[in-house]
Amino acid sequence: ESIDIPDTVTEIGDRAFANSGLRMLVIPSGVTAVNYDLCNENHNLNEVVFSPNTKSVEMTAFSGCSNLKNIDLPDGLEKIGKMAFLSSVNARIYIPQSVTDIEKKAFNDNAVIYGYANSVAEEFAKNNDISVGREHFYLDSQIAWYRGDYTTDNYCDKDMYKSELNRYLQENVYENI
């Protein structure tokens, strides 16, 4: 169900945990790149803890991990590969400002993406129709896309409080509806 990988490990091979029964994975601090197909089609995986030293999540690393629901990518991450989290259905994904490259179909289009305004995350969402119409929240320096209605009960974010969301909605969203 879980595996203890020492911090001295610097690389985990392609497909190391693909189609496995692994439920939780902690990426050790020595690993900077999460390799191709690392956990591909692992339907048991429900938690990944990334090292703060992770710089890239490569193509299809977590594609097909249908039980992976909350993905908190580390500050310092630079690249999210093609189809890296495809089939992580209804996942909530935090994309740090440090990300400079998000490749095609990195996420399902029903994902909830949290990121920063004027960032690669915002550009990716707009170019892939993830941010559509009035169903999404825009918060000061931080932007969160949510497919849902304007209720704070549906909003979840690690850095913002409901009072800030309510203030922003009152000042900027409700007047435009």
C-alpha positions, 0 to 999 in steps of 0.5 A: 500500500505504501513504500518508504523510499530513502531521501538518498534516491535520486531517480525512480525509474519509468513505470516503477509503480504503474498498475500497482496496488500502491495507495500513497507515494512520498517523492523523496527529496533527492528526486527532482523529476517524476519520471514517465508513467511512474504511477500510470493506471494505478487506480489505488493511488489516492495520495502523492506527497511531492518533495520541495525539490521536485522540478518536473512531473513528466508525461503520463506520470499519474495518468489514469490514477482515478482516485488521486483527488487532491494534488498539491504541487510544490513551490519550485516545480517548473514543468508539468508534462503532457497528460501528467494527471489525465484521468485524475477525475474531479481532482483539485490541483494547486499549481504554484507560480514557479511553473513555466511549462504545462504541456497539452492535456496535462489535466482532465477538463473537469479538474479544479485548478488553483493558481495565480493570475497572469501565470502559466496556469491561467494561460493553460486554463484559458487555452484549454477551456477550463476557465469558462464564463461566470462559473469561476472565481478570480481572487486578487493575486491568486486565481482559482477556477471552479466548475460550479456555482457562486457558493463559498461552500464549493470553494476550497483553497489553501491560502485564501479565506472565505471572507476574502472570497466574499469580499472579492465576489461582492466587489467584482463578480456579482455586479457583472452578473 
